[in-house]
Amino acid sequence: PVGDRLSFAGEATHEEFFATVHGAYLSGLRAADRILG
């Protein structure tokens, strides 16, 4: 995340599963968790 306002999600942002649907899904869950607290 960048500060409190900007989060990035997508397969390219996952450390282990980049370039996969699984990585996109997991990074979306991670971003949602950060946003929702």
C-alpha positions, 0 to 999 in steps of 0.5 A: 500500500501507499500511505492509507489511501492507495493499494495495488492488487493483481497477479503482478503484485504477488510475491510467489504466484505472479502471472497466475489467476491464483496470484491475482485472487490472493493479492485481491484478498490481501488488498481487501484485508488491508482496506477493511482492516 
